């Protein structure tokens, strides 16, 4: 396994809080998404949706919904990705899963199971998104610490999209980056039965 790739994706990658003043092109964001969309999802559901907040006007709107501790971090990032879910994802099955198109399985699910399905699969896609961003040379600062209802009203009102979490994207400055905290060893986190 290539050590540089391993370091980039896992061993040396960090969750950055602050970023250099370097722009990110729309083409790079499209490239990252084109890789992340290949993540596996049940029935190829692909419920993840992303809004890339780049413009000063959109960034100012987003800042109003953040917890105080996340404001400066988000101001520092050239792009903030609002990682969202689409409750109407089955409407795309004509393209994504023709065998499922018109199937009523989701309408028969309880709301709880339906939401678990959506978030489980969208989070799987989001993990791939972070890896794709790192592979393309960006640093990521995933975070919660915002008012979901306010973000949904500001960015998704009248749609079937709902915010999940945020990822600040950019070229990390290394500022206020603490030493890496330990991770659980295999024997504490895993079982082989």
N, C-alpha and C positions, 0 to 999 in steps of 0.2 A: 504494500500500500504506500502511495506517495506521501511522504512525511509532510510536505508543504500543504497538500490538500487537507490532510488530517488536522494539521495545526490551524489552518484557515477556518475549517468548519467546526472544529470541536476544541482541541487542546489549548489553543492560544486565543480563541474568540472570547470576547467579553461583552457584557451588556453595558454599552456606553451611555453616559448621562449627558455629555456635552460633545459638540461637534465643531470641526473646522468650518470656516466660511468658504465652502466650495459647493457649487451648485451640482444638482443631479439632473441629468437630461431625461426627458420623457422617454426617449428611446431606451435608456437603461432600465427604467421602470417597466417598460413593456417586455424587455428581455427577461427580467426577473420573474414577472408574472408568467411568461411563456414556459419557464422551467417549473415554477411552483404548481401550475395547473395540472402537471403530470402526477401529482400525489394521488395515491389510491383513496377512493371513497366508496362506501357501500352503494351498489347499483350505479356507480359512476355519477352519483348525485351532484357533486361539485357545488355545495351550498355556500361556500365562501365568496364574499364580495369585498372589494377594496375601494376606498375613496382615498386618493393621494392628495393631501393638503399641501399645496406649494405656494399659492399666491399670498401676498401680504393680507389681502382682505379675508380669504378663507382661514388663514392662520389666526387672525384676530378673532374671528368667530369662534374657532376651536378653543382658544385660550380662555374664553369666558366660561367654559364648561369643565376646566381642569381643577384638580385639587391644587392648593397653593404650591406644594412641593414639586409639582410637575410643570409649572409655568416656564421657569427659566430653561429647563431642559428642552422643552418643546420650542421655545423661541430660538434656541441654539441650532436645532435640526433644520436642514434645508427642506426636508420633506417629513411629514407625519402621515403614516398610513392608518386610516381608520379601518380596522379589520372588522368586517360585518358579516352577517348571515342574511340569507334571503329566504323568508318563509314561503315564498312562491317558487322555490327551486324546481318542483315537479313540472312546472310549465316549460322547462327547457328539455324535458325528456325526449321530445321529438328528435332533437339533435343528439343529446348525450346518451340516451338509453332507449332506443326505439321500442325495444321489447316491453318497456315499462310505460310507454306513452299511453295515457288513458286509463292506467291501472288505478284502482281506488284504494290501494293498500294504505296510503298515507291518510286518507280521509277516515279510515277505520281506526287509526291509532288514537290513543288518548293524547291530549295536549302535552302531558308530561313526557311521554315516550317520543312524541314527534319532536319536541324541543331538544331532548337528549340526543336524538338521531342527528339533528341539524348541527348542534354545537360540537358533538363528538367528531363529526366528519369535517366541519369547518376548521376546528382546532388542528386536526391532522394536516389539512392543507396549509394552515398558517405556519406550522412547524417546518414544512417544506419551503415555504416562502422565506423564512429566516435563513435557512441553509442556502437558498438560491441567492439571496442578497449578499450573504457573506462570500459566496463563490464568485460573485461579480465585483468584489472588492469593497463593499459597503459594510459599515458597522451598524448594529441594531440596538435599540433601546426599547424593548417591549415593556408595556406598563398598563396597569389599570389606573386607579386614582383619578377618575373623572366621572361626571354625571351622565350616565348612559341616556337617560330620558332627555336631557338637554341636547346632547349630541344628536340623538335621533330626530328631535324637533328641528334643529338647525340644518341638518344635512339630509335627512331621509323622510321628512314629513310628506305624507301622501304616497309613500312607497311601501313595499313589503320588506325593505331592508331594516335591520336592527344592529346597532353597534355591539361589538363583542369586547375588543380591547384595542389598544393603540400600539404602534411601533414607530418610534422616531428613527429615521434613516439618515445616514450621512457618513462622513469620514471622521471617525472618532478623534477627539483632541487628546484623550488620555487624562483630561482634567478631572480631579476628584474620583479617580478610578482606584478603589481600594484593592488591597491584595486579594487574590482569588480565595474565596472561602472553600473549605473542604467539601467533598461530596461523599455520600455514603459508599462504603465498600460493598462489593458484590454480596458478601455473606449477610449483610444487614438489609439489603434491598431486594434480594432475589432468592427464589427457591427452585430447586430442580426436583421434581417428583418422579 
